[in-house]
Amino acid sequence: MKSLSPEAWHWLGRELDTWADAGLKAQFWWRDDDATEPSGSLDKLLGLSYEWNIPLALAVIPGRLNPGLVEFLDNRSLASVFQHGFAHQNHASPGHRKLELGGTRGTDQTLADLEQGFRILCQHFSDRFNPVLVPPWNRIDDRVVARLGDIGFSGISTMKARRHAYPAPGLLQVNAHLDPVNWRHQGGFLGVYPAIAILIQHLIARRSGYRDRDEPTGILTHHLAQNDAVWRFLEDLFRFLSAHPAVAWLDPATIWPPPKTTKENPFD
């Protein structure tokens, strides 16, 4: 491995070996947040997806969408589009953690924003858009969650092991579990040991039944915020996981029920 912590990779391999010995498949999936426009970092991310043949869910901010992103993704068959809130703006009350989908805005106003964003992504991305909501900062008011199905969402994705597979009727939740960016210390890389430990902990919890075994382990990236150390770790991680026989990469577009919309405007 390129990384300087071979022991961490060894223990990840041991846990995956345990899955294999039990005749189990450790399912993984990949989500990237904050997409708005073409960029060199997004091209690099999609290059990793192509190199390792790993499908990728791009959480796109509809209120900041640059139409050039549509053409940029035209021939990227491994990329699907999810909805990342509306404008990624903080509406939290003073002194509270950042929150777009709730906070100082009423539920009806928040849902109106989400419906507008849903419309934008349907119109621009057609069948590439999957009706899955990724709340900015991975936070959302429960009253908003309860009404997402009214807009047409069939899924939601936040962070850490889910408490319920269906937080609202017809709304499947599948989260990400590892974000290798160290946000608490001005970004940068979390570190090989901490990052791999998070993966191992979730895999053990799934295998033992302490957490929902049916929730695949999610890798979360942020192509606009990653430094060289994060990129190197992702290359190592994708290489390592893709080589292990117990690992299965899921296509995010198949985790949730298919969208009910067609290429025509679903709001007509």
Backbone bond lengths (Angstrom), bond angles and torsions (degrees), N, CA, C in turn:
res aa  C-N    CA-C-N  psi(-1)  N-CA   C-N-CA  omega(-1)  CA-C   N-CA-C  phi
1 M - - - 1.455 - - 1.537 110.69 -
2 K 1.306 116.50 152.74 1.456 120.15 176.58 1.526 111.13 -73.18
3 S 1.335 117.39 -29.54 1.445 120.52 -175.93 1.515 110.71 -69.46
4 L 1.341 116.19 159.30 1.450 121.44 -175.78 1.519 112.07 -97.45
5 S 1.332 118.69 20.24 1.457 122.58 -178.48 1.523 109.51 -129.56
6 P 1.346 118.26 67.97 1.462 119.97 -176.79 1.514 113.05 -62.07
7 E 1.353 118.19 -25.93 1.458 119.73 -179.14 1.528 110.89 -62.99
8 A 1.325 116.26 -38.12 1.462 119.77 -179.49 1.521 110.61 -62.89
9 W 1.321 116.84 -45.53 1.460 120.12 178.28 1.523 110.83 -64.01
10 H 1.327 116.69 -36.22 1.466 120.78 178.23 1.525 110.90 -58.93
11 W 1.338 116.86 -45.27 1.459 119.79 -177.53 1.519 111.85 -71.66
12 L 1.314 117.44 -32.24 1.460 119.43 173.59 1.523 109.92 -64.54
13 G 1.333 116.33 -42.81 1.455 119.86 176.99 1.513 112.36 -61.42
14 R 1.345 117.35 -38.83 1.463 120.95 179.17 1.526 110.75 -63.09
15 E 1.329 116.51 -41.32 1.466 118.99 179.19 1.529 110.82 -66.22
16 L 1.320 116.93 -41.10 1.467 119.42 177.89 1.521 111.12 -67.06
17 D 1.321 117.16 -34.61 1.470 120.27 175.00 1.524 110.72 -60.76
18 T 1.321 116.83 -38.08 1.460 120.95 178.96 1.526 110.60 -63.66
19 W 1.330 116.08 -39.78 1.466 119.33 174.45 1.528 110.50 -60.67
20 A 1.313 115.79 -45.89 1.464 119.64 -178.63 1.523 110.95 -62.78
21 D 1.332 117.58 -43.27 1.463 121.33 -179.24 1.524 111.60 -62.31
22 A 1.345 116.24 -28.85 1.461 120.42 179.35 1.526 112.41 -88.19
23 G 1.329 116.61 2.99 1.455 120.37 -178.68 1.516 113.61 72.54
24 L 1.350 116.63 26.69 1.456 121.64 -177.14 1.523 110.91 -107.91
25 K 1.328 115.96 155.53 1.450 122.47 173.22 1.528 109.47 -109.44
26 A 1.311 116.78 127.54 1.458 121.95 175.87 1.522 107.87 -88.80
27 Q 1.311 116.80 105.29 1.461 121.60 -176.39 1.527 110.64 -87.07
28 F 1.322 114.88 135.97 1.459 122.80 178.60 1.522 108.88 -125.21
29 W 1.342 115.16 158.76 1.460 120.19 170.49 1.515 108.53 -147.83
30 W 1.352 116.58 166.23 1.459 121.83 -170.87 1.517 110.09 -132.34
31 R 1.356 115.16 130.02 1.466 122.61 177.85 1.525 109.01 -129.50
32 D 1.326 116.87 139.30 1.470 122.31 175.29 1.517 108.67 -125.04
33 D 1.337 116.41 133.97 1.461 121.17 -174.50 1.529 112.67 -104.47
34 D 1.348 114.45 158.61 1.466 124.85 168.04 1.518 114.93 80.25
35 A 1.313 119.06 23.46 1.461 120.57 177.81 1.528 110.14 -71.90
36 T 1.332 115.73 135.17 1.463 121.29 176.25 1.524 112.43 -138.67
37 E 1.340 117.70 -30.64 1.458 121.28 -172.14 1.523 110.35 -156.04
38 P 1.333 117.07 164.62 1.464 119.44 174.66 1.521 110.97 -63.32
39 S 1.316 116.31 146.56 1.463 120.80 177.36 1.516 108.60 -161.67
40 G 1.318 115.31 164.22 1.450 119.47 177.14 1.509 112.23 -63.77
41 S 1.333 117.38 -37.52 1.463 119.83 179.91 1.521 111.46 -69.37
42 L 1.325 117.50 -35.72 1.464 119.34 176.67 1.520 110.42 -68.25
43 D 1.324 117.03 -39.13 1.458 120.53 176.63 1.533 110.59 -62.03
44 K 1.325 116.86 -38.85 1.464 121.48 177.30 1.520 110.98 -64.26
45 L 1.330 115.91 -41.12 1.462 120.63 178.96 1.520 111.13 -63.02
46 L 1.320 115.70 -46.38 1.461 119.63 179.76 1.526 111.02 -66.72
47 G 1.337 116.09 -27.63 1.457 119.39 174.57 1.523 111.79 -64.95
48 L 1.333 117.09 -39.11 1.471 120.44 175.66 1.524 110.59 -64.11
49 S 1.327 115.94 -41.05 1.461 120.39 178.29 1.527 110.67 -59.37
50 Y 1.323 116.38 -44.39 1.460 121.02 179.47 1.526 112.03 -68.21
51 E 1.349 116.22 -42.89 1.467 120.19 -176.85 1.514 111.90 -60.03
52 W 1.332 117.17 -40.75 1.460 120.96 -176.22 1.520 112.34 -104.73
53 N 1.333 116.69 5.50 1.468 121.76 177.11 1.526 110.97 55.95
54 I 1.333 115.82 46.35 1.461 121.62 -178.51 1.530 108.27 -110.56
55 P 1.325 118.33 118.50 1.469 120.29 176.27 1.521 111.03 -63.22
56 L 1.327 115.21 150.59 1.455 121.35 -171.81 1.522 110.36 -135.97
57 A 1.335 116.11 134.91 1.460 121.64 172.83 1.523 108.60 -99.14
58 L 1.319 116.72 118.32 1.456 121.94 176.89 1.528 109.00 -96.02
59 A 1.340 116.18 116.34 1.456 120.43 177.06 1.529 107.75 -85.23
60 V 1.324 115.99 106.75 1.465 123.15 -172.75 1.525 109.87 -98.69
61 I 1.335 116.37 136.19 1.465 122.51 177.92 1.528 107.71 -86.53
62 P 1.329 119.23 105.11 1.474 119.48 -172.35 1.517 113.94 -66.05
63 G 1.334 117.41 -34.31 1.457 120.13 -178.49 1.513 113.78 -70.97
64 R 1.337 117.51 -10.41 1.463 121.75 178.73 1.533 111.28 -120.84
65 L 1.305 116.77 15.37 1.460 120.75 -173.90 1.523 112.37 -64.42
66 N 1.328 115.70 126.53 1.452 122.74 169.53 1.532 106.65 -91.96
67 P 1.347 118.07 121.93 1.465 119.61 -177.34 1.524 113.40 -55.36
68 G 1.330 117.60 -21.21 1.457 119.38 178.29 1.510 113.29 -62.59
69 L 1.333 117.29 -21.39 1.453 120.09 179.08 1.523 111.33 -65.85
70 V 1.322 116.95 -31.06 1.458 120.80 -178.65 1.526 109.97 -62.41
71 E 1.330 116.56 -51.07 1.462 120.76 179.06 1.526 110.90 -65.71
72 F 1.321 116.55 -36.33 1.467 121.86 -179.53 1.526 111.17 -59.45
73 L 1.332 116.87 -33.37 1.469 121.07 -177.26 1.530 113.31 -93.21
74 D 1.318 116.81 -1.62 1.461 120.66 -172.37 1.520 113.52 -50.99
75 N 1.316 117.84 -46.10 1.462 120.88 -175.91 1.525 112.90 -103.67
76 R 1.326 116.98 18.58 1.470 121.51 179.81 1.521 108.11 -100.60
77 S 1.304 116.11 82.72 1.460 121.00 -171.48 1.523 113.55 -68.72
78 L 1.328 117.85 -18.04 1.464 120.30 -178.67 1.524 112.66 -86.36
79 A 1.328 117.80 -4.61 1.464 121.41 -176.16 1.526 111.10 -103.99
80 S 1.331 115.52 128.84 1.459 121.45 171.04 1.524 108.26 -114.68
81 V 1.320 116.53 164.85 1.465 121.76 -174.56 1.523 110.22 -115.78
82 F 1.333 115.75 129.19 1.454 123.55 171.29 1.532 108.00 -112.17
83 Q 1.339 117.14 168.44 1.463 120.88 -179.57 1.518 110.00 -99.99
84 H 1.343 115.93 123.57 1.462 121.98 -178.95 1.529 108.88 -102.78
85 G 1.338 115.50 80.69 1.462 120.20 -178.50 1.510 111.48 61.27
86 F 1.334 115.92 -140.54 1.461 119.20 176.04 1.528 111.39 -122.84
87 A 1.336 118.51 -61.91 1.467 120.66 -178.29 1.516 112.42 -123.57
88 H 1.321 117.89 3.13 1.471 123.31 -177.88 1.530 110.29 55.45
89 Q 1.328 115.63 49.06 1.459 122.49 177.87 1.523 109.80 -111.24
90 N 1.312 115.42 142.12 1.453 121.05 -177.60 1.530 110.68 -83.35
91 H 1.347 115.95 124.01 1.461 121.69 177.23 1.530 110.88 -121.21
92 A 1.306 116.27 22.77 1.458 119.64 179.48 1.525 111.07 -72.64
93 S 1.311 115.26 151.87 1.459 120.28 173.97 1.526 109.08 -66.53
94 P 1.333 117.93 152.80 1.467 120.44 179.72 1.528 111.54 -53.76
95 G 1.323 115.50 134.99 1.449 120.51 178.72 1.510 114.76 87.08
96 H 1.341 117.95 -4.46 1.453 122.01 179.59 1.529 110.57 -103.08
97 R 1.328 115.36 161.49 1.460 120.09 178.54 1.529 110.56 -66.44
98 K 1.319 115.39 152.98 1.460 120.91 -175.41 1.534 111.06 -57.51
99 L 1.324 114.66 139.42 1.463 121.52 -175.49 1.519 108.63 -157.58
100 E 1.318 117.22 125.45 1.464 120.27 173.92 1.518 111.15 -95.89
101 L 1.321 117.12 -40.67 1.458 122.08 -170.38 1.523 110.34 -95.34
102 G 1.338 114.80 70.20 1.453 121.87 -177.34 1.512 109.00 145.38
103 G 1.313 116.16 -143.27 1.460 119.57 176.99 1.515 112.11 69.95
104 T 1.329 116.67 -127.05 1.465 121.15 -174.88 1.530 112.69 -79.98
105 R 1.314 117.51 -7.02 1.465 120.64 179.99 1.525 109.05 -97.80
106 G 1.316 115.87 140.26 1.452 120.75 178.19 1.521 111.69 -68.64
107 T 1.311 116.15 161.31 1.463 121.43 -178.24 1.523 111.26 -60.66
108 D 1.332 117.63 -43.78 1.468 120.22 -178.34 1.524 111.18 -63.33
109 Q 1.318 117.18 -40.62 1.461 120.62 179.38 1.527 110.84 -66.50
110 T 1.325 116.36 -41.13 1.464 120.91 177.83 1.517 110.74 -62.31
111 L 1.316 117.04 -44.25 1.460 120.83 179.57 1.527 111.60 -66.03
112 A 1.329 117.01 -34.69 1.470 119.60 176.92 1.522 110.66 -63.81
113 D 1.336 116.84 -40.92 1.466 120.45 176.06 1.521 110.59 -61.07
114 L 1.324 115.98 -45.94 1.468 119.87 -178.07 1.525 111.14 -64.34
115 E 1.313 116.86 -37.82 1.464 119.41 178.59 1.528 110.61 -66.19
116 Q 1.332 116.87 -39.09 1.463 119.78 176.16 1.528 110.28 -62.54
117 G 1.333 117.12 -43.33 1.458 120.13 177.69 1.517 112.20 -64.08
118 F 1.317 116.25 -39.56 1.466 121.82 177.25 1.524 109.92 -59.02
119 R 1.327 115.58 -44.15 1.463 120.87 179.62 1.532 111.02 -62.17
120 I 1.328 116.76 -44.44 1.465 121.40 -179.54 1.528 111.02 -59.52
121 L 1.319 117.10 -46.62 1.468 120.51 -176.75 1.523 111.40 -71.19
122 C 1.324 117.57 -35.96 1.466 119.91 174.79 1.523 110.93 -60.63
123 Q 1.318 116.05 -45.18 1.454 120.34 -175.56 1.525 112.21 -69.13
124 H 1.324 117.03 -36.09 1.453 120.19 -175.84 1.523 113.98 -87.91
125 F 1.335 117.02 -35.12 1.469 118.94 -172.24 1.524 114.08 -111.27
126 S 1.330 117.62 -9.31 1.453 121.35 174.73 1.528 111.36 50.89
127 D 1.340 116.95 -125.50 1.460 120.89 -174.56 1.523 113.18 -69.68
128 R 1.318 118.55 -14.91 1.470 120.04 177.38 1.532 111.24 -72.93
129 F 1.331 116.67 -21.80 1.461 121.09 -179.71 1.519 110.80 -82.10
130 N 1.327 116.17 126.43 1.457 122.26 173.78 1.527 108.66 -106.62
131 P 1.325 118.88 134.42 1.463 121.29 -174.07 1.528 112.56 -76.08
132 V 1.315 115.11 64.53 1.464 123.07 179.29 1.522 107.89 -119.67
133 L 1.319 116.49 129.04 1.460 121.62 -179.01 1.526 110.64 -96.94
134 V 1.329 115.56 129.31 1.467 122.76 172.45 1.526 106.76 -112.10
135 P 1.323 119.06 103.77 1.464 120.25 -178.35 1.532 111.59 -67.51
136 P 1.331 118.24 133.86 1.467 119.62 173.43 1.525 110.75 -55.27
137 W 1.303 115.75 140.99 1.462 124.17 -176.46 1.534 111.85 60.08
138 N 1.345 116.76 12.81 1.465 122.19 176.89 1.527 112.54 60.37
139 R 1.337 116.24 31.23 1.460 120.70 -179.59 1.525 109.93 -130.41
140 I 1.337 115.52 143.58 1.456 120.59 -179.04 1.524 108.81 -158.77
141 D 1.320 116.46 141.66 1.454 122.16 177.72 1.535 109.81 -68.36
142 D 1.326 116.51 137.40 1.468 121.19 -179.00 1.526 111.80 -59.51
143 R 1.325 117.35 -31.44 1.470 119.91 -179.60 1.526 111.04 -68.79
144 V 1.318 116.82 -28.55 1.462 120.46 175.36 1.521 110.10 -74.31
145 V 1.334 116.26 -43.44 1.471 120.78 178.71 1.526 110.58 -54.09
146 A 1.317 116.92 -43.16 1.464 121.34 -175.05 1.520 113.00 -62.25
147 R 1.342 117.38 -20.55 1.468 120.18 -175.39 1.523 113.75 -115.09
148 L 1.323 117.49 9.86 1.466 119.64 -179.64 1.523 112.53 -63.07
149 G 1.316 117.17 -33.13 1.452 119.96 178.93 1.512 113.23 -62.72
150 D 1.335 117.14 -25.48 1.466 120.37 178.56 1.522 111.52 -64.07
151 I 1.330 116.45 -29.32 1.465 120.97 179.48 1.519 110.91 -81.18
152 G 1.308 116.82 -33.66 1.461 121.27 -177.53 1.513 113.74 129.16
153 F 1.328 117.50 2.52 1.457 120.39 178.54 1.523 110.57 -70.44
154 S 1.315 114.89 137.80 1.467 120.69 174.59 1.517 111.60 -111.99
155 G 1.355 117.23 -3.04 1.460 119.33 -177.93 1.504 112.68 -153.96
156 I 1.333 114.41 163.96 1.455 122.11 175.77 1.523 107.52 -145.21
157 S 1.324 116.69 148.14 1.463 121.32 179.87 1.516 108.99 -140.74
158 T 1.345 116.04 121.94 1.453 121.08 175.70 1.528 108.15 -122.16
159 M 1.327 116.92 -134.25 1.461 120.62 -173.77 1.523 110.14 -133.39
160 K 1.322 116.31 145.55 1.468 126.81 178.49 1.537 110.23 78.26
161 A 1.324 115.12 167.23 1.467 120.92 -174.50 1.528 110.66 -58.14
162 R 1.317 115.23 133.89 1.459 119.90 -177.07 1.531 111.03 -70.40
163 R 1.328 114.88 149.39 1.468 120.43 174.39 1.517 110.87 -85.12
164 H 1.331 115.91 -34.89 1.457 121.16 -179.03 1.529 108.40 -139.04
165 A 1.324 116.19 140.75 1.459 119.52 176.43 1.527 110.60 -66.97
166 Y 1.333 116.58 -32.96 1.464 121.03 -178.78 1.531 109.23 -128.32
167 P 1.349 118.02 92.34 1.462 120.77 179.33 1.528 112.78 -69.64
168 A 1.322 117.67 -14.85 1.462 124.16 174.08 1.532 106.69 -149.92
169 P 1.319 118.46 155.41 1.467 120.41 -178.25 1.528 111.85 -55.10
170 G 1.336 115.27 128.66 1.458 120.76 177.38 1.507 115.26 74.96
171 L 1.337 117.97 6.79 1.464 121.72 -176.34 1.530 108.64 -115.30
172 L 1.331 116.03 101.45 1.459 121.36 -177.98 1.522 110.24 -83.32
173 Q 1.333 116.54 130.37 1.459 121.62 178.09 1.524 110.19 -106.09
174 V 1.326 115.97 125.66 1.462 123.19 173.79 1.521 106.57 -135.81
175 N 1.320 116.71 117.85 1.463 121.38 -170.43 1.513 112.89 -101.32
176 A 1.333 114.55 169.61 1.459 122.03 166.44 1.525 107.91 -93.75
177 H 1.330 116.25 157.15 1.466 119.99 -174.32 1.525 113.37 -128.83
178 L 1.310 117.21 -27.85 1.459 120.72 177.36 1.514 110.33 -120.92
179 D 1.345 115.91 121.32 1.461 122.79 168.26 1.529 106.10 -117.50
180 P 1.345 118.63 111.13 1.467 120.22 -175.01 1.521 115.03 -76.44
181 V 1.341 117.83 -2.27 1.465 120.14 176.77 1.528 109.00 -83.23
182 N 1.323 116.91 133.03 1.461 122.38 179.96 1.528 109.08 -90.87
183 W 1.310 116.79 86.41 1.460 122.03 -174.71 1.524 112.48 -69.80
184 R 1.304 117.81 -24.62 1.469 120.50 -176.49 1.527 112.31 -76.26
185 H 1.310 116.50 -13.42 1.465 119.95 -178.55 1.530 110.03 -130.17
186 Q 1.345 114.87 57.97 1.466 122.38 175.25 1.533 112.91 57.50
187 G 1.297 115.89 36.84 1.459 119.50 178.57 1.510 111.36 77.44
188 G 1.301 116.25 -150.09 1.453 119.02 -175.01 1.516 110.69 83.43
189 F 1.318 114.90 -170.67 1.461 121.32 -174.77 1.519 110.40 -95.69
190 L 1.322 115.53 136.03 1.460 121.43 177.90 1.523 112.01 -62.04
191 G 1.333 116.42 -33.83 1.463 121.80 -177.46 1.512 110.75 114.47
192 V 1.333 116.17 146.97 1.460 120.38 -176.79 1.522 111.20 -62.16
193 Y 1.338 117.01 -50.10 1.462 119.42 -177.78 1.525 112.71 -59.79
194 P 1.343 119.63 -51.95 1.465 119.06 179.21 1.529 113.13 -61.31
195 A 1.332 117.01 -40.27 1.466 119.92 -178.27 1.524 111.05 -64.91
196 I 1.321 116.75 -46.91 1.468 119.45 -178.97 1.522 110.25 -68.07
197 A 1.345 117.19 -35.30 1.462 120.16 178.48 1.527 111.19 -60.30
198 I 1.336 117.10 -39.05 1.461 120.38 177.64 1.525 110.63 -61.60
199 L 1.327 116.82 -44.26 1.462 120.27 178.70 1.516 111.07 -62.42
200 I 1.325 116.81 -47.11 1.465 120.45 -178.17 1.527 110.41 -62.02
201 Q 1.324 116.78 -43.17 1.466 119.85 -179.35 1.518 111.34 -60.23
202 H 1.341 116.72 -42.87 1.465 118.32 -179.92 1.525 110.94 -69.42
203 L 1.316 117.75 -38.60 1.460 120.29 178.59 1.534 111.63 -63.92
204 I 1.323 116.45 -42.73 1.473 119.91 178.34 1.529 110.20 -64.36
205 A 1.333 116.15 -43.04 1.461 119.84 -179.35 1.524 111.07 -62.85
206 R 1.322 117.56 -38.86 1.465 120.48 177.16 1.519 111.09 -67.53
207 R 1.317 116.17 -48.16 1.472 120.40 -176.24 1.525 112.03 -62.41
208 S 1.333 115.89 -36.59 1.461 120.59 -177.50 1.522 113.14 -82.85
209 G 1.333 116.46 -11.61 1.456 120.28 -177.72 1.510 113.78 87.12
210 Y 1.335 117.60 3.68 1.460 120.54 177.59 1.527 109.84 -69.37
211 R 1.312 116.87 -34.28 1.457 122.65 171.57 1.520 109.07 -116.92
212 D 1.325 115.00 167.49 1.459 121.77 -177.57 1.532 110.17 -62.80
213 R 1.331 116.09 112.32 1.462 120.12 -178.35 1.517 111.63 -65.50
214 D 1.331 116.74 -25.10 1.461 119.84 -176.85 1.527 113.39 -79.89
215 E 1.329 117.33 -8.20 1.470 118.61 177.73 1.523 109.26 -88.07
216 P 1.334 118.12 113.33 1.471 119.82 179.83 1.521 111.12 -64.29
217 T 1.306 115.90 152.58 1.461 121.68 179.58 1.528 109.26 -76.54
218 G 1.328 115.83 124.08 1.461 120.45 -173.47 1.514 113.37 -103.07
219 I 1.326 116.52 133.83 1.462 123.85 173.56 1.524 107.69 -99.93
220 L 1.332 116.65 124.86 1.461 121.71 179.45 1.522 109.62 -110.35
221 T 1.335 116.13 129.31 1.458 120.77 176.01 1.523 110.07 -123.46
222 H 1.332 114.90 164.07 1.470 122.38 176.28 1.529 106.54 -137.18
223 H 1.319 116.77 92.12 1.464 120.54 -170.79 1.525 112.81 -58.92
224 L 1.339 117.56 -26.79 1.462 120.18 -177.72 1.528 113.06 -82.16
225 A 1.324 117.52 -13.70 1.469 120.20 -171.69 1.522 113.68 -114.75
226 Q 1.312 118.96 -3.17 1.457 121.26 -170.37 1.532 112.53 -85.13
227 N 1.339 115.54 134.45 1.461 119.26 174.18 1.527 109.73 -90.72
228 D 1.317 116.52 -178.84 1.466 120.63 -175.23 1.522 112.20 -60.73
229 A 1.337 117.01 -35.79 1.465 119.92 -178.60 1.525 110.92 -65.69
230 V 1.323 117.21 -38.21 1.468 120.19 177.61 1.516 110.24 -66.16
231 W 1.322 117.14 -44.35 1.464 120.06 178.76 1.526 111.29 -60.02
232 R 1.334 116.89 -42.50 1.478 119.73 179.13 1.520 110.97 -63.20
233 F 1.328 115.88 -40.75 1.466 119.08 179.08 1.524 110.72 -63.18
234 L 1.323 117.31 -43.35 1.462 119.73 -179.98 1.521 111.27 -61.79
235 E 1.316 117.60 -40.83 1.466 120.33 176.89 1.530 110.19 -60.04
236 D 1.335 116.60 -45.57 1.461 120.85 178.76 1.530 110.94 -63.30
237 L 1.325 116.04 -43.36 1.456 120.12 -177.05 1.518 111.76 -64.31
238 F 1.331 116.89 -47.36 1.451 119.84 -178.73 1.527 110.76 -64.97
239 R 1.320 116.82 -37.95 1.462 120.29 177.12 1.533 110.55 -62.59
240 F 1.317 115.51 -47.29 1.463 121.10 -176.50 1.533 111.30 -64.51
241 L 1.334 116.26 -50.21 1.460 119.25 -177.01 1.521 111.93 -66.33
242 S 1.314 116.76 -41.07 1.462 119.77 -176.69 1.521 112.35 -67.21
243 A 1.325 117.04 -20.58 1.465 120.41 -179.99 1.522 112.99 -87.26
244 H 1.324 117.58 -11.04 1.470 119.19 -175.20 1.529 110.64 -91.30
245 P 1.326 118.51 131.83 1.472 120.67 -175.52 1.524 114.20 -68.19
246 A 1.332 118.44 -16.93 1.464 119.80 -179.40 1.525 112.41 -85.56
247 V 1.337 117.72 -7.63 1.469 121.70 -174.97 1.524 110.72 -93.24
248 A 1.321 115.43 135.61 1.463 121.91 174.18 1.525 108.06 -130.09
249 W 1.335 116.40 122.91 1.461 120.76 177.11 1.524 109.32 -88.63
250 L 1.317 116.85 127.48 1.455 121.64 179.36 1.518 110.42 -94.30
251 D 1.310 115.77 144.69 1.458 121.67 172.68 1.526 107.71 -80.78
252 P 1.337 118.46 117.60 1.474 119.47 -178.83 1.524 112.90 -54.37
253 A 1.321 117.17 -29.17 1.462 120.25 -179.21 1.522 112.15 -68.24
254 T 1.335 117.57 -16.22 1.465 120.48 -179.48 1.531 112.69 -105.29
255 I 1.325 117.57 -7.91 1.466 119.89 179.88 1.523 110.29 -69.66
256 W 1.335 116.01 -40.24 1.454 121.16 -178.95 1.530 110.42 -100.08
257 P 1.319 117.44 159.15 1.463 119.75 175.84 1.518 110.16 -56.60
258 P 1.318 117.80 148.48 1.468 120.28 -179.00 1.518 110.89 -63.59
259 P 1.339 116.72 151.14 1.467 119.90 179.63 1.518 111.41 -63.22
260 K 1.325 114.90 148.09 1.463 120.15 -179.85 1.518 111.54 -87.65
261 T 1.334 117.11 -7.13 1.457 120.99 -177.48 1.520 111.37 -84.37
262 T 1.315 115.89 162.95 1.457 121.80 175.84 1.515 107.53 -122.30
263 K 1.309 115.99 -173.67 1.464 119.94 -179.44 1.513 111.70 -67.77
264 E 1.338 117.82 -20.46 1.445 119.26 174.73 1.526 109.00 -73.93
265 N 1.321 116.27 160.16 1.457 121.86 178.12 1.522 109.94 -62.46
266 P 1.344 119.57 114.39 1.444 121.02 -177.00 1.519 113.10 -72.49
267 F 1.340 117.57 -7.69 1.461 120.32 -177.48 1.522 112.38 -100.89
268 D 1.342 117.07 2.64 1.457 119.68 177.81 1.527 109.87 -71.25
